[in-house]
């Protein structure tokens, strides 16, 4: 049984607000790169890029970070973009849910060897179960859940867009 925590309108309002926050923190930059973690994190990144292009004059580029979220270790994390794209730029790493921080911690690894101006993290939902020293700079919805509960963010299916608790 699932409970819908945020409907489509509320979810898009959260994403729009995050876009404004990203713009406010990067208004003095000419370019920002939105890097989405494969799956709903990448769909979140696509929506952020669209919002940022509507509300700002920033040049906004998108990149996809490929991570196997189910694997216990991550030997090979890929960024589907040229490394030079990121050099001396501000990067916002995006995912749908921040649970323990493991996925985001692994996703940061490829960026550590690139000279960046700044790297920030944006998530639709922060569950507040940190196991890794990862926190989000931009959060759409923050809630505490039990470890047995599951949060699902649906952005790729318009008919089911929203945030759900299982």
C-alpha positions in Angstrom: 0.0 0.0 0.0 1.4 3.4 -0.9 0.6 6.9 0.2 1.1 9.8 -2.1 3.0 12.5 -0.2 3.3 15.0 -3.0 1.1 15.2 -6.1 2.3 16.3 -9.5 1.7 20.0 -8.9 3.4 20.0 -5.5 6.4 18.0 -6.9 6.9 20.5 -9.8 6.6 23.4 -7.3 9.4 21.9 -5.3 11.6 21.4 -8.4 10.9 25.0 -9.5 11.9 26.3 -6.1 15.1 24.3 -6.2 15.8 25.8 -9.6 15.4 29.3 -8.1 17.7 28.4 -5.2 20.4 27.1 -7.7 20.1 30.3 -9.6 20.3 32.4 -6.5 23.5 30.6 -5.4 25.1 30.7 -8.9 23.8 34.1 -10.3 27.3 35.4 -10.7 28.3 32.5 -12.9 27.9 32.3 -16.7 27.5 28.6 -16.7 26.3 25.8 -14.5 26.3 22.0 -15.1 23.5 19.9 -13.8 24.6 16.2 -13.4 21.8 13.8 -12.9 22.3 10.2 -11.5 20.7 7.7 -13.9 17.0 7.0 -13.4 14.7 9.4 -11.7 17.8 11.5 -10.7 18.4 12.2 -14.3 14.8 13.1 -15.0 15.0 15.5 -12.0 18.1 17.0 -13.6 16.3 17.4 -17.0 13.4 19.3 -15.2 15.9 21.5 -13.4 17.6 22.4 -16.6 14.3 23.3 -18.2 13.4 25.5 -15.2 16.8 27.2 -15.0 16.6 28.1 -18.7 13.2 29.7 -18.2 14.1 31.8 -15.1 17.8 32.7 -15.8 20.3 33.8 -18.4 22.7 31.1 -17.2 24.1 28.7 -19.8 22.9 25.3 -18.4 24.3 22.0 -19.5 23.3 18.5 -18.4 25.3 15.4 -17.8 24.4 11.9 -16.9 26.1 10.0 -14.1 25.7 6.2 -14.4 25.7 4.3 -11.1 24.4 0.9 -10.2 22.3 1.8 -7.2 21.9 -1.8 -6.1 25.6 -2.8 -6.2 27.4 -2.9 -2.9 30.6 -1.5 -4.5 31.0 0.8 -7.5 34.1 0.0 -9.4 33.0 1.8 -12.6 31.1 5.1 -12.5 30.6 6.9 -15.8 29.9 10.5 -16.6 28.4 10.7 -20.0 30.1 13.9 -21.0 33.6 15.1 -21.8 35.7 15.8 -18.7 36.7 19.3 -20.1 33.0 20.2 -19.9 33.3 20.4 -16.1 36.7 22.1 -15.7 36.4 25.2 -13.5 32.6 25.1 -13.5 30.0 24.8 -10.8 28.3 21.4 -10.9 25.0 20.4 -9.2 24.8 16.7 -8.7 21.1 15.6 -8.7 19.3 12.5 -7.4 15.7 11.8 -6.5 16.1 10.6 -2.9 18.9 11.1 -0.4 18.6 8.1 1.9 22.0 7.0 3.4 24.1 9.0 1.1 25.8 6.0 -0.4 24.8 6.6 -4.0 25.7 10.3 -3.9 29.0 9.5 -2.2 29.9 7.1 -5.0 28.7 9.5 -7.6 31.0 12.2 -6.4 34.1 10.1 -7.1 34.6 10.9 -10.8 34.4 14.6 -10.0 37.2 14.5 -7.5 39.8 14.3 -10.2 38.5 17.3 -12.1 39.3 20.9 -11.0 35.8 22.3 -10.3 34.8 25.7 -8.9 32.2 24.1 -6.7 30.0 21.0 -6.5 26.6 21.0 -4.8 23.9 18.4 -4.3 20.2 18.7 -5.1 17.6 16.1 -4.2 13.8 15.9 -4.4 13.5 14.1 -1.1 15.9 13.9 1.9 15.0 11.0 4.2 17.4 11.9 7.0 19.1 8.5 7.4 22.8 9.5 6.9 25.4 6.8 6.9 27.8 8.8 4.8 28.9 12.4 5.3 26.7 13.7 2.5 24.1 16.4 2.8 22.1 18.1 0.2 22.4 21.8 -0.6 19.0 21.9 -2.2 16.1 19.8 -0.9 12.5 19.8 -2.2 11.0 17.8 0.7 12.6 16.6 3.9 11.1 14.0 6.0 12.1 11.4 8.6 11.0 7.8 7.9 11.6 4.5 9.4 14.2 2.2 7.8 11.4 -0.1 6.7 9.6 2.5 4.7 10.5 3.3 1.1 10.2 6.6 -0.7 9.7 6.6 -4.5 9.9 9.7 -6.6 8.1 9.4 -10.0 9.1 11.9 -12.6 9.4 9.9 -15.8 5.7 8.8 -15.9 3.5 11.9 -16.2 0.4 10.1 -15.1 2.0 9.0 -11.8 4.3 12.0 -11.1 4.7 12.6 -7.4 6.4 11.4 -4.2 5.1 8.1 -2.7 5.7 6.4 0.7 5.6 2.6 0.8 
